[in-house]
């Protein structure tokens, strides 16, 4: 038992004192503006090398790293300010400033990348033989290749300039809309207004009346905003599609797959295998419905607990449980996590005015991370906390690699987080004090498999179909509802009684401008981490070093090469994915056996 009581709120003052009114942060932005100007001039004046002994590229990369680090620091700080208080209008203004600086940086990089692509192959290969460039050759080759797939720099500069208000502005519009969504709820005879994050936690309530009441108000609240949300989604996607068309990209997943350093064959075979093995999860949902005393589950019942067991944990208990079981895996993960709790890296307080959801963001200038969530004590909350700590540990594992090799994509980002989550959820099930508790925790664990194999699949089906329709013009909110409900029915094998057609509006991920198709990386990370986790269980505590070596490579390899090197598997073949899904089905089989006489 820890002698330290862990705080539920984070410390941001260690970065910039004073929150959104911080003079220190404004100075940071001013310095950044000047650094960008200097970097732009340096890139403009840079003469494309013709000699493989030229060292000018090394100097340029050092400047690039410095600017990139400070932009990410600024972006992380503003994200935290906006998340902790949706009423903080000054934070929204700061977001606009950071977006403008980021857009300028993108324009400078477009010029830089185009110059890289114009270096002749012999000179280029010679340059990469220089020791300090050898280590970042994957990233540099990637930048060079991507430059050839884009428009001339002048046109890309126009796109970047227009994207501030014409693209990222729509993402910010979504945040503004969500900040005004309040869910009325009656608690202890008193009417309160819940934030979206607080309301979402109510879907884990054991009381079906609470779930129904919240879901009814939830649908009403999102429906009230649906005209604005539909317009926002249409304009955001329209901008993206227009850019793709100008670049001559004919496949809507091109950017997402390139960003995730992943082949289309890998994505296709993953979904194919999942679709072929869904029936056990539909059977599980039917059994859960029976246990809850209903014919079929509704959307609001998916996260409902089974049984009468009170499986709630205080924040302190949740933190200590995570630390205890991380310790069975490795000393570095445990020491890192202890520091995160003690140094207040986590914002977990359950209070009004917070943004929904959870995230982990990195402050590279300080080599720290910050984690955001709303903790209400459910087993799912404990898993989410472990998940976000996994993200933070991933950044920590990269601390000794070259700064340019730390830019890992979302699919492998979700690997480290899901791995950490698995350590905790497995431990919870295996250490349950009796069968009733075990059943409740096993159900919670399976529900995450359902979310990643069915809910995420519905998101992917919706988004790919929506984008295809959007090519032909605006898609009405009525049609968006239809596409979403059809996707949910297909993904869940039509095993639910009631769906959530407005999910397209309530889910932030469809409105994120930084990363397109932010859905399949979760499922990839989940199944990929199952393979890693199976190896960790086999090898015990000594596996931590190998695990960290794998994380160190995530920013400088294609995922197929990463899997081949560290797991010895081919991601374009069915076998790997089938092995992962079988592990999930094994949990379902145990659940079905435990509940067959209930």
C-alpha positions as CSV (number, residue, x, y, z in Angstrom):
1,X,0.0,0.0,0.0
2,X,1.4,3.4,-1.0
3,X,2.1,6.0,1.7
4,X,1.5,8.7,-0.9
5,X,-2.0,9.9,-1.7
6,X,-2.2,10.5,-5.5
7,X,-3.8,13.7,-6.7
8,X,-6.6,13.6,-9.2
9,X,-5.6,16.8,-10.9
10,X,-2.5,17.4,-13.1
11,X,0.2,20.0,-12.8
12,X,0.6,22.1,-15.9
13,X,2.4,25.0,-14.2
14,X,5.6,23.1,-14.4
15,X,5.6,23.8,-18.2
16,X,4.0,27.3,-18.3
17,X,2.9,29.0,-15.1
18,X,-0.6,30.6,-15.1
19,X,-2.7,28.4,-17.3
20,X,-4.3,30.2,-20.3
21,X,-3.2,33.6,-18.9
22,X,0.5,32.5,-18.7
23,X,2.9,35.3,-19.8
24,X,5.5,32.5,-20.0
25,X,3.5,30.7,-22.7
26,X,3.0,33.9,-24.8
27,X,6.8,34.3,-24.7
28,X,7.2,30.7,-25.9
29,X,4.9,31.5,-28.8
30,X,6.8,34.6,-29.6
31,X,10.2,32.8,-29.6
32,X,8.6,30.1,-31.8
33,X,7.4,32.6,-34.3
34,X,10.9,34.0,-34.5
35,X,12.4,30.5,-34.8
36,X,10.0,29.7,-37.6
37,X,11.0,32.8,-39.5
38,X,14.7,31.9,-39.1
39,X,14.0,28.3,-40.2
40,X,12.0,29.5,-43.2
41,X,14.9,31.7,-44.4
42,X,17.4,28.9,-43.8
43,X,15.4,26.5,-45.9
44,X,14.8,29.1,-48.7
45,X,18.6,29.8,-48.9
46,X,19.5,26.1,-48.7
47,X,21.3,25.0,-51.9
48,X,20.4,21.5,-52.9
49,X,23.5,19.4,-52.3
50,X,25.4,18.0,-55.2
51,X,28.3,16.6,-53.1
52,X,27.8,13.6,-50.8
53,X,30.2,15.1,-48.3
54,X,27.9,18.2,-47.9
55,X,27.0,18.6,-44.2
56,X,24.4,21.4,-44.6
57,X,21.6,18.9,-44.2
58,X,22.8,17.9,-40.8
59,X,22.6,21.6,-39.6
60,X,19.1,22.0,-41.1
61,X,17.8,18.9,-39.4
62,X,19.0,20.2,-36.0
63,X,16.9,23.4,-36.6
64,X,13.9,21.3,-37.7
65,X,14.1,19.2,-34.6
66,X,14.2,22.3,-32.3
67,X,11.2,24.0,-34.0
68,X,9.2,20.8,-34.1
69,X,9.8,20.1,-30.4
70,X,8.6,23.6,-29.4
71,X,5.5,23.4,-31.6
72,X,4.5,20.1,-30.1
73,X,5.1,21.5,-26.6
74,X,2.8,24.4,-27.4
75,X,0.1,22.2,-28.9
76,X,0.2,19.8,-26.0
77,X,-0.2,22.7,-23.5
78,X,-3.2,24.1,-25.3
79,X,-4.9,20.7,-25.7
80,X,-4.6,20.2,-21.9
81,X,-6.1,23.7,-21.2
82,X,-9.0,23.1,-23.5
83,X,-9.7,19.6,-22.1
84,X,-9.7,20.6,-18.4
85,X,-12.2,23.4,-18.9
86,X,-14.5,23.7,-21.9
87,X,-15.4,27.2,-20.8
88,X,-11.9,28.5,-21.2
89,X,-12.4,30.8,-24.2
90,X,-8.8,32.1,-23.9
91,X,-7.5,28.6,-24.5
92,X,-9.5,28.5,-27.7
93,X,-7.8,31.7,-28.8
94,X,-4.4,30.2,-28.0
95,X,-5.4,27.1,-30.1
96,X,-5.9,29.4,-33.1
97,X,-2.4,30.9,-32.6
98,X,-0.8,27.5,-32.4
99,X,-2.7,26.2,-35.4
100,X,-1.4,29.2,-37.4
101,X,2.2,28.5,-36.4
102,X,1.8,24.8,-37.2
103,X,0.4,25.6,-40.6
104,X,3.4,27.8,-41.3
105,X,5.7,25.1,-40.2
106,X,4.0,22.6,-42.6
107,X,4.5,25.1,-45.5
108,X,8.2,25.4,-44.6
109,X,8.5,21.6,-44.5
110,X,6.8,21.3,-47.9
111,X,9.6,23.5,-49.3
112,X,12.3,21.5,-47.4
113,X,10.8,18.1,-48.6
114,X,10.6,19.2,-52.2
115,X,14.3,20.2,-52.1
116,X,15.1,16.7,-50.6
117,X,13.3,15.1,-53.5
118,X,15.4,17.0,-56.0
119,X,18.7,15.7,-54.7
120,X,20.0,13.2,-57.3
121,X,20.0,9.5,-56.2
122,X,23.8,9.1,-56.1
123,X,24.4,12.2,-54.0
124,X,21.4,11.2,-51.8
125,X,22.8,7.7,-51.1
126,X,26.2,9.2,-50.4
127,X,24.7,11.7,-47.9
128,X,22.9,8.9,-46.1
129,X,26.3,7.2,-45.5
130,X,27.2,10.1,-43.2
131,X,26.9,8.6,-39.7
132,X,24.5,11.3,-38.3
133,X,22.2,10.8,-41.3
134,X,22.4,7.0,-41.4
135,X,20.4,6.7,-38.2
136,X,17.5,8.7,-39.7
137,X,17.6,7.3,-43.2
138,X,14.2,5.7,-43.0
139,X,12.5,9.0,-42.0
140,X,14.4,11.0,-44.6
141,X,13.6,8.5,-47.4
142,X,10.0,8.6,-46.3
143,X,9.9,12.5,-46.4
144,X,11.5,12.4,-49.8
145,X,9.1,9.9,-51.2
146,X,6.0,11.7,-49.8
147,X,7.2,14.9,-51.5
148,X,7.0,13.3,-54.9
149,X,3.3,12.4,-54.2
150,X,2.3,16.0,-53.5
151,X,1.7,19.1,-55.5
152,X,4.4,21.7,-56.2
153,X,5.4,23.6,-53.1
154,X,3.6,26.8,-54.1
155,X,0.3,24.9,-54.3
156,X,0.9,23.0,-51.1
157,X,1.6,26.3,-49.4
158,X,-1.8,27.6,-50.5
159,X,-3.4,24.5,-49.1
160,X,-1.6,24.9,-45.8
161,X,-2.7,28.6,-45.6
162,X,-6.3,27.8,-46.4
163,X,-6.4,24.9,-44.0
164,X,-6.2,27.1,-41.0
165,X,-9.8,28.3,-41.4
166,X,-11.0,25.9,-44.1
167,X,-10.0,22.6,-42.5
168,X,-8.6,22.8,-39.0
169,X,-11.2,25.5,-38.3
170,X,-13.9,22.8,-38.8
171,X,-12.2,20.6,-36.3
172,X,-12.2,23.5,-33.8
173,X,-15.9,24.1,-34.6
174,X,-16.6,20.6,-33.4
175,X,-14.9,21.3,-30.1
176,X,-17.0,24.5,-29.8
177,X,-20.2,22.5,-30.4
178,X,-19.4,19.8,-28.0
179,X,-18.6,22.4,-25.3
180,X,-22.3,23.4,-25.5
181,X,-23.6,19.9,-25.1
182,X,-25.0,19.3,-21.7
183,X,-27.0,16.1,-20.6
184,X,-29.8,16.8,-18.1
185,X,-29.9,14.1,-15.4
186,X,-31.8,13.6,-12.1
187,X,-29.6,12.5,-9.3
188,X,-30.9,12.0,-5.7
189,X,-34.0,14.0,-6.5
190,X,-32.0,16.9,-7.9
191,X,-31.6,17.9,-11.5
192,X,-28.0,18.4,-12.7
193,X,-26.4,19.0,-16.1
194,X,-23.7,16.4,-17.0
195,X,-20.8,17.1,-19.3
196,X,-20.5,14.6,-22.2
197,X,-17.7,12.8,-20.4
198,X,-19.7,12.5,-17.2
199,X,-22.8,11.3,-19.1
200,X,-20.7,8.6,-21.0
201,X,-19.6,7.1,-17.6
202,X,-23.3,6.6,-16.7
203,X,-23.6,3.9,-19.4
204,X,-21.5,1.7,-17.1
205,X,-24.2,2.0,-14.4
206,X,-25.8,-1.2,-13.0
207,X,-29.2,0.6,-13.0
208,X,-30.9,0.1,-16.3
209,X,-33.2,3.1,-15.6
210,X,-30.1,5.3,-15.3
211,X,-28.7,4.0,-18.6
212,X,-32.0,4.5,-20.4
213,X,-32.6,8.0,-18.9
214,X,-29.1,9.1,-19.9
215,X,-29.2,7.6,-23.4
216,X,-32.6,9.2,-24.1
217,X,-31.2,12.6,-23.1
218,X,-27.9,11.9,-24.9
219,X,-29.7,11.3,-28.2
220,X,-31.8,14.4,-27.7
221,X,-28.7,16.6,-27.0
222,X,-26.8,15.4,-30.0
223,X,-29.8,15.6,-32.2
224,X,-30.2,19.3,-31.2
225,X,-26.7,19.9,-32.6
226,X,-27.0,17.6,-35.6
227,X,-27.5,20.3,-38.2
228,X,-24.2,22.0,-37.1
229,X,-22.5,18.7,-36.7
230,X,-23.5,17.4,-40.2
231,X,-22.3,20.7,-41.7
232,X,-19.0,20.5,-39.9
233,X,-18.4,16.9,-40.9
234,X,-19.3,17.6,-44.5
235,X,-17.0,20.6,-44.8
236,X,-14.1,19.0,-43.1
237,X,-14.3,15.9,-45.3
238,X,-15.0,18.0,-48.4
239,X,-11.8,19.9,-47.8
240,X,-9.8,16.7,-47.4
241,X,-11.3,15.1,-50.5
242,X,-10.6,18.3,-52.6
243,X,-6.9,18.1,-51.5
244,X,-6.8,14.4,-52.4
245,X,-8.3,15.2,-55.9
246,X,-5.8,17.9,-56.6
247,X,-2.9,15.6,-55.6
248,X,-4.3,12.9,-57.9
249,X,-4.9,10.5,-55.0
250,X,-7.7,8.2,-56.1
251,X,-8.0,6.1,-52.9
252,X,-9.6,7.6,-49.7
253,X,-7.4,5.5,-47.5
254,X,-4.1,6.5,-49.1
255,X,-3.2,9.2,-46.6
256,X,-4.3,7.1,-43.6
257,X,-2.3,4.0,-44.7
258,X,0.8,6.2,-45.6
259,X,0.6,7.9,-42.2
260,X,0.3,4.5,-40.4
261,X,3.2,3.1,-42.4
262,X,1.0,0.2,-43.3
263,X,0.1,-1.8,-46.5
264,X,-3.5,-2.0,-47.7
265,X,-3.2,-5.8,-47.8
266,X,-2.5,-5.8,-44.0
267,X,-5.6,-3.7,-43.3
268,X,-7.8,-5.8,-45.7
269,X,-6.7,-9.2,-44.2
270,X,-7.2,-7.9,-40.6
271,X,-10.8,-6.9,-41.3
272,X,-11.4,-10.1,-43.3
273,X,-10.3,-12.3,-40.4
274,X,-12.3,-10.3,-37.9
275,X,-15.5,-10.5,-40.0
276,X,-15.0,-14.3,-40.2
277,X,-14.8,-14.7,-36.4
278,X,-17.5,-12.4,-35.0
279,X,-20.2,-15.0,-34.2
280,X,-18.8,-15.8,-30.7
281,X,-19.0,-12.1,-29.8
282,X,-22.6,-11.9,-31.0
283,X,-23.4,-15.0,-28.9
284,X,-21.7,-13.2,-25.9
285,X,-23.9,-10.2,-26.4
286,X,-27.0,-12.4,-26.5
287,X,-25.9,-14.1,-23.2
288,X,-25.3,-10.8,-21.6
289,X,-28.8,-9.7,-22.6
290,X,-30.2,-12.7,-20.9
291,X,-28.2,-12.0,-17.8
292,X,-29.6,-8.5,-17.7
293,X,-33.1,-9.8,-18.2
294,X,-33.8,-8.4,-21.7
295,X,-34.5,-10.0,-25.0
296,X,-31.6,-8.1,-26.8
297,X,-29.1,-5.5,-25.7
298,X,-29.7,-1.8,-26.6
299,X,-26.7,0.5,-27.4
300,X,-26.9,1.9,-23.9
301,X,-26.5,-1.6,-22.4
302,X,-23.2,-2.5,-24.0
303,X,-21.1,-1.2,-21.1
304,X,-23.6,-2.3,-18.4
305,X,-22.0,-4.5,-15.7
306,X,-23.3,-8.1,-15.1
307,X,-24.2,-9.4,-11.7
308,X,-24.7,-7.7,-8.4
309,X,-21.1,-7.2,-7.6
310,X,-19.9,-3.7,-6.7
311,X,-16.6,-3.6,-8.6
312,X,-15.7,0.0,-8.1
313,X,-12.2,1.3,-7.2
314,X,-11.2,4.7,-5.7
315,X,-8.6,6.5,-7.7
316,X,-6.0,5.5,-5.1
317,X,-7.0,1.9,-5.3
318,X,-7.0,1.9,-9.1
319,X,-3.5,3.5,-9.2
320,X,-2.1,1.0,-6.7
321,X,-3.7,-1.9,-8.6
322,X,-2.0,-0.7,-11.8
323,X,1.4,-0.3,-10.1
324,X,1.2,-3.7,-8.4
325,X,0.6,-5.5,-11.7
326,X,2.9,-3.4,-13.9
327,X,5.6,-4.5,-11.4
328,X,5.1,-8.2,-12.5
329,X,6.0,-7.1,-16.0
330,X,9.0,-4.9,-15.6
331,X,10.9,-2.5,-13.3
332,X,11.1,0.4,-15.8
333,X,7.4,0.5,-16.5
334,X,6.7,0.4,-12.7
335,X,9.1,3.2,-11.8
336,X,7.9,5.3,-14.7
337,X,4.2,4.9,-13.7
338,X,5.0,5.7,-10.1
339,X,6.6,8.9,-11.2
340,X,3.6,9.8,-13.3
341,X,1.3,9.4,-10.3
342,X,3.6,11.2,-7.8
343,X,4.4,14.1,-10.1
344,X,0.8,14.8,-11.1
345,X,0.9,13.9,-14.7
346,X,-2.7,12.8,-14.7
347,X,-6.0,14.8,-14.8
348,X,-8.7,12.3,-13.6
349,X,-11.1,14.3,-11.5
350,X,-14.9,13.7,-12.1
351,X,-16.2,17.2,-12.4
352,X,-18.4,19.3,-14.8
353,X,-16.8,21.3,-17.6
354,X,-14.3,18.8,-18.8
355,X,-14.1,17.5,-22.4
356,X,-15.2,13.9,-23.0
357,X,-12.9,11.0,-23.6
358,X,-9.3,10.4,-22.6
359,X,-5.9,11.1,-24.2
360,X,-2.2,11.2,-23.5
361,X,-0.1,14.0,-24.9
362,X,3.7,14.5,-24.9
363,X,5.6,17.6,-23.8
364,X,8.9,16.8,-25.6
365,X,10.9,19.8,-24.3
366,X,10.5,18.4,-20.8
367,X,10.4,14.7,-21.7
368,X,7.1,14.4,-19.8
369,X,3.6,13.4,-20.7
370,X,0.1,14.4,-19.5
371,X,-2.9,12.1,-19.3
372,X,-6.5,13.3,-19.4
373,X,-9.6,11.3,-18.4
374,X,-12.7,11.4,-16.2
375,X,-12.4,8.8,-13.5
376,X,-15.5,7.5,-11.8
377,X,-14.2,4.2,-10.4
378,X,-15.4,1.5,-12.8
379,X,-13.1,-1.4,-13.9
380,X,-13.2,0.2,-17.4
381,X,-11.8,3.5,-15.9
382,X,-8.9,1.6,-14.4
383,X,-8.2,0.0,-17.8
384,X,-8.4,3.4,-19.5
385,X,-5.9,4.8,-17.0
386,X,-3.6,1.9,-17.7
387,X,-4.1,2.4,-21.4
388,X,-3.1,6.1,-21.3
389,X,-0.1,5.2,-19.1
390,X,0.9,2.8,-21.8
391,X,1.0,5.7,-24.3
392,X,3.1,7.7,-21.9
393,X,5.6,4.8,-21.5
394,X,5.9,4.5,-25.2
395,X,7.2,8.1,-25.4
396,X,9.5,7.4,-22.5
397,X,10.9,4.3,-24.2
398,X,11.9,6.5,-27.2
399,X,13.8,9.0,-25.1
400,X,17.3,7.7,-26.2
401,X,16.5,7.5,-29.9
402,X,17.1,10.2,-32.4
403,X,14.4,12.9,-32.1
404,X,13.4,12.4,-35.8
405,X,12.8,8.7,-35.1
406,X,10.2,9.4,-32.4
407,X,7.4,10.1,-34.7
408,X,5.4,6.9,-34.4
409,X,2.0,6.5,-36.1
410,X,-1.4,5.8,-34.4
411,X,-1.5,2.1,-35.1
412,X,1.7,1.3,-33.2
413,X,0.8,4.0,-30.6
414,X,-2.3,2.0,-29.8
415,X,-0.1,-1.1,-29.4
416,X,1.8,0.1,-26.3
417,X,-1.4,1.5,-24.7
418,X,-3.4,-1.7,-25.3
419,X,-0.5,-3.8,-24.0
420,X,-0.5,-1.9,-20.7
421,X,-4.3,-2.2,-20.5
422,X,-4.0,-6.0,-21.0
423,X,-1.6,-6.4,-18.1
424,X,-4.2,-4.8,-15.8
425,X,-7.4,-6.4,-17.1
426,X,-5.8,-9.8,-17.1
427,X,-4.5,-9.4,-13.6
428,X,-8.0,-8.2,-12.5
429,X,-9.6,-11.3,-13.8
430,X,-7.0,-13.7,-12.6
431,X,-6.9,-12.2,-9.1
432,X,-10.6,-12.0,-8.6
433,X,-11.6,-12.9,-5.0
434,X,-14.6,-15.1,-6.1
435,X,-16.4,-16.2,-9.2
436,X,-19.0,-13.4,-9.1
437,X,-16.2,-10.8,-9.1
438,X,-14.3,-12.8,-11.8
439,X,-17.4,-12.9,-14.0
440,X,-17.9,-9.1,-13.7
441,X,-14.3,-8.4,-14.6
442,X,-14.2,-11.0,-17.4
443,X,-17.3,-9.4,-18.9
444,X,-15.6,-6.0,-18.8
445,X,-12.5,-7.4,-20.5
446,X,-14.6,-9.1,-23.3
447,X,-16.5,-5.8,-23.7
448,X,-13.3,-4.2,-24.8
449,X,-12.8,-6.9,-27.4
450,X,-16.4,-6.2,-28.6
451,X,-15.5,-2.5,-28.8
452,X,-12.3,-3.0,-30.8
453,X,-13.6,-5.7,-33.1
454,X,-17.2,-4.5,-33.6
455,X,-17.6,-0.8,-32.6
456,X,-14.4,0.2,-34.3
457,X,-15.4,-1.9,-37.3
458,X,-18.7,0.1,-37.5
459,X,-16.7,3.3,-37.4
460,X,-14.5,2.1,-40.3
461,X,-17.4,1.0,-42.4
462,X,-19.3,4.3,-41.7
463,X,-16.3,6.5,-42.5
464,X,-15.3,4.7,-45.7
465,X,-18.8,4.7,-47.0
466,X,-19.5,8.3,-46.0
467,X,-16.3,9.5,-47.8
468,X,-17.3,7.6,-51.0
469,X,-20.7,9.3,-50.9
470,X,-19.2,12.7,-50.0
471,X,-17.3,12.7,-53.3
472,X,-20.7,13.3,-55.0
473,X,-21.8,16.2,-52.8
474,X,-23.1,17.0,-49.3
475,X,-24.5,14.1,-47.3
476,X,-27.6,15.0,-45.2
477,X,-27.8,14.3,-41.5
478,X,-30.6,11.9,-42.2
479,X,-28.4,10.0,-44.6
480,X,-25.5,10.1,-42.1
481,X,-27.8,8.4,-39.6
482,X,-28.7,5.7,-42.1
483,X,-25.1,5.0,-43.0
484,X,-24.1,4.8,-39.3
485,X,-27.0,2.5,-38.3
486,X,-26.3,0.2,-41.3
487,X,-22.6,0.1,-40.3
488,X,-23.4,-0.7,-36.7
489,X,-25.9,-3.5,-37.7
490,X,-23.3,-5.0,-40.0
491,X,-20.4,-4.7,-37.5
492,X,-22.5,-6.2,-34.6
493,X,-24.1,-8.9,-36.8
494,X,-27.4,-7.2,-36.1
495,X,-27.3,-8.5,-32.5
496,X,-28.7,-5.3,-30.8
497,X,-32.2,-4.1,-30.3
498,X,-31.4,-0.4,-30.6
499,X,-28.5,1.4,-32.2
500,X,-26.9,4.8,-32.0
501,X,-27.4,6.5,-35.4
502,X,-26.1,9.8,-34.1
503,X,-22.8,8.2,-33.2
504,X,-21.2,10.0,-36.1
505,X,-21.8,13.3,-34.3
506,X,-21.0,12.2,-30.7
507,X,-17.6,10.6,-31.6
508,X,-14.7,13.1,-31.7
509,X,-12.6,10.8,-33.9
510,X,-14.5,11.6,-37.0
511,X,-13.7,15.3,-36.6
512,X,-10.0,15.1,-35.9
513,X,-8.0,16.9,-38.6
514,X,-4.6,15.8,-37.6
515,X,-5.2,12.1,-38.5
516,X,-7.6,10.7,-41.1
517,X,-9.6,7.5,-40.4
518,X,-8.7,7.4,-36.7
519,X,-10.5,4.1,-36.3
520,X,-8.6,1.1,-37.6
521,X,-5.4,1.9,-35.7
522,X,-7.1,1.0,-32.5
523,X,-8.0,-2.5,-33.8
524,X,-4.6,-3.0,-35.3
525,X,-2.9,-2.0,-32.0
526,X,-5.2,-4.3,-30.0
527,X,-4.5,-7.4,-32.1
528,X,-0.8,-6.6,-32.6
529,X,-0.3,-6.1,-28.8
530,X,-2.0,-9.5,-28.2
531,X,0.9,-11.1,-30.0
532,X,3.4,-9.1,-27.9
533,X,1.5,-9.8,-24.7
534,X,1.5,-13.6,-25.3
535,X,5.3,-13.4,-25.7
536,X,5.6,-11.3,-22.5
537,X,3.5,-13.8,-20.5
538,X,5.7,-16.7,-21.7
539,X,9.0,-14.9,-20.9
540,X,8.1,-13.1,-17.7
541,X,9.9,-10.0,-16.4
542,X,12.9,-10.4,-18.6
543,X,10.8,-9.5,-21.6
544,X,10.7,-5.8,-20.8
545,X,14.0,-5.0,-22.5
546,X,12.8,-6.7,-25.7
547,X,9.5,-4.9,-25.5
548,X,11.3,-1.5,-25.2
549,X,13.6,-2.4,-28.1
550,X,10.4,-3.0,-30.2
551,X,9.0,0.4,-29.1
552,X,12.2,2.1,-30.0
553,X,11.8,0.9,-33.6
554,X,8.2,2.1,-33.9
555,X,9.1,5.5,-35.3
556,X,11.5,4.3,-38.0
557,X,10.0,1.2,-39.7
558,X,7.0,0.0,-41.7
559,X,4.7,-2.0,-39.4
560,X,5.1,-5.1,-41.5
561,X,8.9,-4.9,-41.0
562,X,8.5,-4.2,-37.3
563,X,6.4,-7.3,-36.9
564,X,8.8,-9.4,-38.9
565,X,11.8,-8.2,-36.9
566,X,10.4,-8.4,-33.4
567,X,7.7,-11.1,-33.7
568,X,8.8,-13.1,-36.7
569,X,5.3,-12.8,-38.3
570,X,3.8,-11.7,-41.7
571,X,1.0,-9.2,-41.1
572,X,-0.3,-9.6,-44.7
573,X,-1.3,-13.2,-43.9
574,X,-4.3,-14.5,-41.9
575,X,-2.4,-16.6,-39.3
576,X,-1.2,-13.7,-37.1
577,X,-4.6,-12.1,-36.9
578,X,-6.4,-15.4,-36.3
579,X,-4.1,-16.2,-33.4
580,X,-5.0,-12.9,-31.7
581,X,-8.7,-13.2,-32.2
582,X,-8.6,-16.8,-30.8
583,X,-7.3,-15.4,-27.5
584,X,-10.3,-13.0,-27.4
585,X,-12.7,-15.9,-28.2
586,X,-11.1,-17.9,-25.4
587,X,-12.3,-15.3,-22.9
588,X,-15.8,-15.5,-24.4
589,X,-15.8,-19.3,-24.1
590,X,-14.9,-19.0,-20.4
591,X,-17.7,-16.5,-19.9
592,X,-20.2,-18.7,-21.6
593,X,-19.2,-21.7,-19.5
594,X,-19.4,-19.6,-16.3
595,X,-22.9,-18.4,-17.1
596,X,-24.5,-21.4,-18.7
597,X,-26.6,-22.2,-15.6
598,X,-27.3,-18.6,-14.5
